[in-house]
Amino acid sequence: MRTRENPVTKILDTCLPSVNDFCVEGVIHQCLRMSNASNLTDLVDDSAMPSRHEVAAKADLLAKRLLCCTGPRSNLPAVSLLPVGGPFDSTVASAAVDARADKPACHGRGMRTLAMRRVNAAFRARGMRRVDKVWDIPMRSDVAQAIISSVQASDEVFSLKEACHTMDYRIELADVQHGRVCCARCLQSKPQTVALAADAGQFYEVVQPHSAVNAARRLLSRCRRVTGHETVTVLRGPRRRAFLGGHIHAEFGSAVVFTFTELFLAFSACMFLTLVAVGTTVFRLKGLPIGGVLSKVATSLVLGEEERVWKWDSGRRRRLGYAAVHSSWDKEVARARYVDDLLWVSGVYCVPCLIRAICHCYSVEFDVASTGSHVEWLDVVLHVETLSWSMKRKTWVLPPPWGAARHFAHSFISGRLSRFDEVGLGLEAWVEACTQVFMGLRDAGWPARVAKAAAYRATAVRNKSQRAYLLAVCARVWGTMQL
């Protein structure tokens, strides 16, 4: 009977001959001291896992012949580079160890980091797809959204296009427009409807990689347990869509199938790309890679998990005074989060109580960015009294006509009109936003006739009344009705 090859043993075995004989002790074995038969919990069959002693023996040998040398014959002191105390999978550890940074383009003034090229090489050498192929740039949001939306009832909105429409639905669900005049928790007087926007400015510095990896493990395990699927399929095309399921060996010209194990290992490897070498010193940056390949996915996993726990733990909310009107959190507060930017609207609680609720919900500190009757969130403004949207005022700094492409004005106006359609602006807010756009073109030195021609082309497929409004705004901005 043919037995399935163990991925942990395979990577440890193939990694050992490829690592140069350098003495940097105590790097991995501290991370692997928690490694046992369930380190790839629910993602790899327990029967295929090696024994704890087997993993520890190979990890000790690997730790003595380690990575991150700054020269071909450097002997570095023993340092602890990787996180200690968290569930760090030996497969990912070994792959990260073999991904030494030797790409000249990554070296600046003697500093270098783990290059994605070497991580991809480590994965290819072990018969797995490259990291950037597993989490392909155009597909990673579709894969993450398919998994997260299936089992994780978080507050996240995945795109700016649907942010305002999703928030409108949640405001209606919470019946915010018929709010109370006193807070249901502290009994202090308040406006009928209150709102606040907050952002986690230090999220990537505070959250450690093992926390994100642990959140990914729990999400994938729960997804497999609830749905019964272990794969995700992404359909290519002008409008990509992803769904759970699909056979990994099926041949589809327009579809790509990923296993949960591939996703987990690739995500973990990306989270631990924080090792840096300066001269003969090797150190690890704290937190998650800012602007990394999967940093946005890490935000969704960590914050989404905390939102799910807070939402369904009605007993905890009741003890803290946040189930005063209804046991459902959705019926008391309308919430939305785009990456790490929050918007909370409520007719039940006051602003100070909402701020305390944010502190109880999240382990990461959020800074209140906007409150009052006009709350700024992302690139829009929520007018609390009327529960309507407008675009945030912005002073556009645009290139002059002689320094821009021929069709720049048309492309710029068309893009802004598309964004206004996504938000669903009222007529007054739409006219105001268009005025700001034309003022930016005027201040950059664009002539009125070019702006008029661009506006006319941008409204070619729109109704006549919208074109008339846009041309009137253009004439008003340039101070003449005879363009």
N, C-alpha and C positions, 0 to 999 in steps of 0.2 A: 504494500500500500504506500502510495506516494504521500509524503508529509509536506505540508506547506512550509516554505522557508520563513524563518522568523526575521522580521525586518530589523529588530533591535540587534540580534546577533550578527546579521549581515553587515550592518553599518559599522558595528564595532570591529568586526574582523577586517573589513576592507579599509577602515580608517587607519589601523595601526601601521601597515607598511608604508603609507603615504605621508606620514608625519616625520619630519626630520628629528634627529636625535638631539633634542635640546632639553635642558633640565629646567622646567618651570613647574615645580611641584605644587600640589595643593590647589589646582585650578578647578578640575572637574569633579574630583571624587567628593568634595564637600557638597556639590550640587546633587550628586547621585546617591548620597547616603540615604535618601528617602526612596530610592528606586527599588521597586519590588515588582511582583508579578502583575500589579494592577496600575502601573504608571501610565499606560495608554488606556485609561479607564474607558470601557465601553466602545473603544475605537478599534482595538486589536483583540482578537480572541485570546482569552486568558490561557488556553491550552497551548498556544504558540509562544508564550512568553518564556524567557529563560529564567533560571533560578536567580535568587538575589545574590548568591555567592558568585555565580558566573558573571553577572553584570559587574559586581564590585571588583572582581579580579581583573577584568579587562579594563575597567575604568581606571584602576590604579596604575596599570601598565601604560595606558594612554596618557594619564596625567604626568607621567615622568618623561614623556616624549612629545611635549605639547606644541602648541601653536604660537602665533603672535611673536615671532622673532623679528627684530628690526634689521638683521643682516644675515648673510649666509652662514656666519660662524659665531653668532652672538650667544652668550650665556646669560640669560636674564635671571634675576632673583625670583625666589618663590613668592608669588602674589596670588591673591584671590580675585579673579576677574569676574566670575559669573555670580548671579544672585544665589544666596544661601538661604535655606529654610523654606523655599517654595517648591511646589511640585514641578520639577523641571525634567522633562522626559529625556532619557538617555539617547534616544534616536536623534533628537534635535541637538542635544549637546554635542554628540559626536560629529554631526554634519556641520555645526557651527565651528567646531574646533578645526576641522579640515579646511575650512574656508578662510585661509590666511590671506591677508591683504598684501598683494604684491603688484597691484596695478599702478604703473607710474603716474597715470592721470589722477589718482587719488592721493598722491603724495604732495603736500604743500608745506614747504619749510620744515621738512622732517616729520610731518604728521601724516598718519594714514589710518584708515578705518577698514573694517571688514567689507570687502567689495562684494556686491551682488553677483558679479561674474564668478567668483570662487564658490559662493553658495550654490549657484546653479550647477557648477562643475561637480560639486560634492553630491548633489542630488542625481545628476545624470550618471555618475559613476556607480550609483547604487540601484540603477534600473528604474528610477522614478522620473517623472516629468520635472522640468525646470520650475523654479519657484514662480518666475514671471509668466510661465505658461499655465501653471495651476491657478494662480490668481492673476489672470490676464487683465491688463489695465482696463480695456473696455468692458470686461465681464465681471470684475470684482464686485461692483455695486449690485449687479443683478443677482449674483450668487449670494451675497450677504443678505440682500433684501428678501430673497426667497426663503432662506433659512430663518431669519429673524422674525419675519412677519408670520411664519407658520406656527411658531410656538412661544414667541416672546411678545407679550402684549405691552409694548413700551410706548412712550410718548413721541417717538421719533417720526419726523417727516423726512423722506429720503431725497427730496429734490425741492428746489425753490419753486418749481412750476406748480406743485400741489400744496405748498405751505399754507397759503391763505385760504384755499378752498377747504382743506382739512381742518384748519382752525375754525372756520365758519361752522362746519358741522359739529365740532366739539363744543363750541359756544352755545349752539342751539340745544345740544344734548344736555348741557349743564343748566339750561334755562337761566342764563346769566342776566338776560334783560329784565327778568322779574326778581331781582335780588332784594336782599334785606337791607334795612337802614342801620342795623347794628350787627356787629360781628357775633356769630353764633358760638365762638369760642371764648373770647374775652369780654363780650357784651359791651364793647366800646362802640360809639357812633362811627359811621363810615358812609361814604357814598354808596349809592345803590349798586354800582358795579365798580370794581377795582381791578387793576392789572399791573403787572410788573414784568420787566425783562431782565435777565441775568446771564452772565457768561462765566465759564470756568477758565480764567486766564492762565492758571498754572496746572491745567490737567495733565499735560504731557510730562511735566517735571515731577508731579506728585505720584502718579500711578506707575507702579513698577511692572516690568515685563511679565513676571510670573503671575500677577493679578489678571492681566489680560489673557494670558494663556489658560489660566484656570477657568476664567469666564467662558472662553471658547470651548473648553472641554465639557463644561456643564451644559452649554447650549446644544452642542452636537449630540451629547448623550441623551438629553431630553428630547431633542428632535427625532432621534432614532427610536426612542421608546414610545413616543406619542404617535408618530406617523408610520412607523415601520419601515421607513426608507433609509438607505445608507448612501445614496448618491444624489447629485443635483445635475440637472440637464439645462444647458443654456442653448437656445435656438438663435443662430446668427441671422442677420438680416437688417433691413433699415430700422425695424422696431424690435430690438432684442427682448426676449422674455425668458424667464427662468422658472423652472418648476422642480419639485422634489420627485425623485425617481429616475429611472433609466438604467439600462444595462451598460456596464463599463466597457464591454467588448463589442457592443453593437456598432455597426458602421453607418454613420449618418454624415452626409456631406455638409449639412447645414446645422449640425448640432455637436456640442461638446459635452461629455459626461465626466463629472468629477466625483471621486469618492470622498467620504468624510475624513478618512485617514489622510489622504493627500492634502485636503484643505487644512487640517489641523497641523500637520507637520510643516507645511509651507508658511502658515500664519505664525507658528512658533519661531521658525528660523528668522522671519522678518522682524519679530519683536526683539530678538536678542542681537541685532546688528548694532551694538552700541560699544564695541571694543575699539579703543583708540591707542595707537602707539606714537609716542613722541620721543625720538632718539632711542634710548634704551629703556624707556619707561612705558609700561603698558597699564592702562587704566580703563575703567568702564564708566561711561556716562550714566548719570542717574535718569530714571524715567524712561519714557518711550521715545523712539526716533521721531522728531518733529518733521513733518512733511514726508514721512516714510511711505513705503509702498502701501501698507495696510494700516496706517495710523488712524484713518477715519473709521475703518472697520473696528479697530480696538476701542475707539470711543463709543461706537454703537453697542459693543458687547458689554463693556464695563458699566456704562451709565444705564443701558437698557435693562441689565440684570437687576440693578438697584431699583429702578422704576417698577419693574415687575414685582419684586418682593414687597415694596411699599404699597403698591396698589392692591395686592391680594391679602395682605396682612391687616385685615380690618380690626382685629383685636388690639394690635399695637397702635393703630391710629385712634381707636376709641380711648385707649389709656392716655394718649397725648391730647385728646380733645378734638380730634379731626374727623370724627364721624358723628357730628352734632345733628345733622339734618338727614343724612342718608348714609347707608352702609357702603354704597358704591362711591368710590373716589371720583369717578367720571361724572357723577351727578352733582358734585360739589365744586369742582374746579376743572375748568377747561385748560388743557396743557398742550404744548407743542415744543419740540426740541429739534433743532437742526444742528447736527454735530455737537457742539457744546454751548449753544445759545438757546436759552429757555424763554418761553413766554407763557405766563400763567394769568388766567382771567377768572374771576370768581364773583359771585353775588352773595356768597355765604360768609366769607372770612375777610378780615381787613388786611392791609398790606403787611404790618408787622407779623401777623400770624402766618401769612404766606411765606415770609422770609424764614420764619422758624421751621415751617414745614419743609422747605428746601434743605435746611440744615439736617433735619431728621431723615430725609429721603436719600440724600447723597453723602458719600464719604469724602467727596472732593468739595473744596470750598468754592462757592459761587459768589461773585460780586454783582450786586444789584446795579444795573446799567441805566435803567429808565423806569420811572413811575409817574403817576399823575394822570391827567385827562388825555394826554397824547403820548403814547408809549412807542418808542422806536425799537424795532426788532428787525434784524437783517437789513434789507434795503427798503423796508416799508414802515409806515406809521399806523398804529391802531388808535382811532379816536374812540375813547372809551364810552362817552355818553351816547354816541350814535352807533357804536360797534361797526364802523365803516373803516375802509383802508384808503391810504394815500401813499404816494412815493415819498421817501425821505429826501428832503432838500439837499441838493448836491451841486457844488460849483464845478462844472466840467472844465477840464484843462485839455483842450484838443489841439492837434497840430494845425498849422496854417495851411491854406490851400496849396502853396508851392512845396510843402513838405509832406504831403499825403498822397495816397494813391488816387487814381482818377475817380473811382466810385466810392470813395470813403464816406461821403455825406449820405449817399443812399443806403449803404450798409449800416451805418451808425443809426440813422433814423429808423430803418426797418427793424433792427435789433431792439431798440428801445420800445417800439410799438408792440413787438411780440411780448416783451416783458410786461408791459402794461396790460395786455390781454390776459396773461397768466394770473396777475393779481386780481383782476376783475374790478377795476376802478370804476367809480361813478363818473358822470360826465364832468362835474366840476373838478374832481381830482385828476381826471385824465387831461383836461385842458391845462391845468396848472403844471403837470409833469411835462407835457409837450412844450410849454413855454420855457421851462428850464433847459430843455434840449436845444431849442432854437437860440436861446441866449448864449449857450456855450459855443455854438457855431458862430454867432455874431461876434462874440468877444475874441474868437480866434482869427477873425479877419475874413470869414467866408462871405462872399457877396450874396445879396438877397436873391438874385436870379438862380444861382446854383442851389440854394436852399429850397427855393420853390420847386425847381425841377426834381430835386431829390424827394421832396415830400409828395409830389404828384406821382412819381414812380412807386414810392413805398405804399401808396394807397390804391394801387391799380386793382387789387382784388378785394377791396373793402367797399362798404356802401358809400353812396354819394354824400350823405350827411356827414360822415366821419371825415371824408376828404375835404368838405367845405369848412368844417371846424379847423382842420389842420392848416389849410391855406390861410384862413383868417388869423390864426395864431401867428403864422409866419409873417404876415403883413403887419400885424401889430408890433411884433418884436423889432422889425426893422424900421418902424415908424412911418410907414406909408401904406396906403391901400392900393397904390398903383405900382405893382411890381413888374 
